[in-house]
Amino acid sequence: MMDVETKTEALDMGGRSSSSLWSELKDAIRGSEADYTQIAIGKAVFLLAVPMILELIMESTFAVVDIYFVGTLGPSAVATVGLTETYLFLLYSIAMGLSMAVTAIVARRIGEKEKELAGIAAVQSIFIAVLASVPFAIGGIFFAQDLLALMGADSWILEYGYPYMQWMMGGNMVIMLLFVINAIFRGAGDAAVAMRVLWIANGFNLILDPLLIYGLGPFPALGIQGAAVATNIGRGIGVLTQLWLLFRGGGKHIRVLRSHIRVQWKIISRIIRTSLGGIGQMIVAMTSWIFVMRILAEFGSQVVAGATIALRIMMFTMMPAWGMSNAVATLVGQNLGANKPDRAERAVWVVGFCNMGFLVAVAVVYFLLSETLVGIFSDDAGVITVGGTWLTIVSYSYFVYAWWMVAVQAFNGAGDTATPTKINLVFFWLIQIPLSYFMAKILGLEYTGVFWAIFISETSVGLFTLWLFTRGRWKTVQV
């Protein structure tokens, strides 16, 4: 539980001298060889969280800029992105679930000082990622129009927008590998490497987006399809960079050797078993979003576009919080590996206080400037109203989100991915989906009812997850 030492460490993160802070900031960005099971928790959180925050800020910056460029093509183009992402969320759920297992296992091996086993586990996770991407590629390339029609796409999307889905799902292997290999680096404590890779990948995305969407200079004008082509090229470059760094020892805590490149079914089985909970956890959350988007689609492309823009804004503003929360997963895994469960728990509370302060500030901005923020990405009055409504409603719950994020990552970092899965199953499938339909259709609140249903269900799941974390059973999980 929280104690004076925990609160002091949280405050100390913002109270260092300028020279000490600058020195640690440089170490965080270029990568540190520090043992995260030995150094002060505040310093460990800072060294891990800074590159994770910068990494995710770049990822969310790309998401926002990407939707800005697509937004100039009209509401149907934005809706194409939103409907495609409902299917990509299934891919993300597998990638993120696998990444949770990889981070937990690699972190545990590093904490146990078993770097050789960490490298072997890394290779096996890459094998799994490649195989998992194949069904999505086949589905996206050959059935894009059918999948979009199933989600209620309008005639423009079915005629002009479907190539976007073909490119995004057809090239999904680069997304899968980007997730998993960065999870390897994070679990090892090489968060700075993961940060640099994502900056490279999304840097290329940002440059190529306007060139390929609008056809600037010698480039062809591909419209919405250009956004997907840019994403595939940028993330493909990122994956090549990851592999080069992983095999050349670009990280300070992990390196893959040629002798590691062989299939080891026992380790693959362990990774898959551990990842099943994480995959299930994400699939439950993501598929619930598919049903929510299907309900929203019944109210028109403006509603889908407004919800899509609001979601991108939320992704952008919440990424620093997720970056801090990701540091929890590494610290919990490594400290449990080093047989220091109390230190693992204290790290969660330290990050929780920092997260809470940040997200409360974000909530105030949402409450005051919701429509202004959405208006940056669309000049359509209907889209702005829908997006602004969601941001206003979600601002009421960010205090809880802060603690939910760190509690979930504590479970995942410990390798207990099954517990959040069961929680999500109840709160998202059995509460969020029926409640969204009831409030939108039966009560006649339309899209506003959906947003309030999301608020109710996600606030509830946050409070329950935090309570379950305090019981401490996650400390005894073996991976």
Secondary structure, DSSP 8 states (H G I E B T S, - for coil): ---HHHHHHHHHTT---HHHHHHHHHHHHH-----TTTS-HHHHHHHHHHHHHHHHHHHHHHHHHHHHHHHTT-HHHHHHHHHHHHHHHHHHHHHHHHHHHHHHHHHHHHHTT-HHHHHHHHHHHHHHHHHHHHHHHHHHHHHHHHHHHHTT--HHIIIIIHHHHHHHHHTHHHHHHHHHHHHHHHHHT-HHHHHHHHHHHHHHHHHHHHHHHHT-TTS---THHHHHHHHHHHHHHHHHHHHHHHHHT-SSS----GGG-S--HHHHHHHHHHHHHHHHHHHHHHHHHHHHHHHHHTT-HHHHHHHHHHHHHHHHHHHHHHHHHHHHHHHHHHHHHTT-HHHHHHHHHHHHHHHHHHHHHHHHHHHHHHHHHHHTT---HHHHHHHHHHHHHHGGGHHHHHHHHHHHHHHHHHT--HHHHHHHIIIIIIIIHHHHHIIIIIS--HHHHHHHHHHHHHHHHHHHHHHHHHT-GGGG---
